[in-house]
């Protein structure tokens, strides 16, 4: 019971697939206003990479890489960025998409990456929030006290 | 006695829901043509004006983050509260450290 990680094959495969899962999740989040998906789905995908890290390398490796203060701050930053993007057009209304109607950036042709006003910002914020929240909840459950025999 | 009463009320609710879901009396499925214009005019508005008004080509994202942003804000709050509650309940108990 000393080492709670998986075998060599699983660890090698996890080493190659964790970056791929992360890149795919970031793709889903950043193209949320163009293709299916978005902040919640992409954040859950990136959190899947964290699940794979924990399962393949075990709790001891996760303890080294995971700092719960950093992750709680990341989740708060995600929520506050969401609120800040919602308040950008506060002179007209809450959740007024002022970046799209008369903003300096993110007002390109619909269908390009730099379009849709605050939607990419909100997608990134929600993706960060979901990723940090799911990983911290998973780490808390994994580090829960052992069963009493 | 109480369990059978609860089962009977569940059966009653199921019967009412089946009645409501019957296309002859209540909900209709697979709308098209005039039914679409009459009963799904909000969806029609979103599909027609979504790209011009918000700029995103993904209509679901347009609705979730722009038209109905309060809903997403509440959803994010629910997620935040759930994570905070789970992490707070999973903290080590007082005296767990003695045994390890």
Interface residues (C-beta under 8 A of the other chain):
Chain A: X32 X33 X34 X35 X36 X38 X40 X68 X75 X79 X82 X83 X86 X94 X95 X97 X100 X107 X110 X111 X115 X116 X117 X118 X119 X122 X123 X126 X129 X130 X133 X134 X136 X137 X140 X141 X143 X144 X145
Chain B: X51 X52 X53 X54 X55 X56 X57 X58 X60 X61 X62 X64 X65 X66 X69 X70 X72 X73 X75 X76 X77 X79 X80 X82 X83 X86 X87 X90 X91 X92 X93 X96
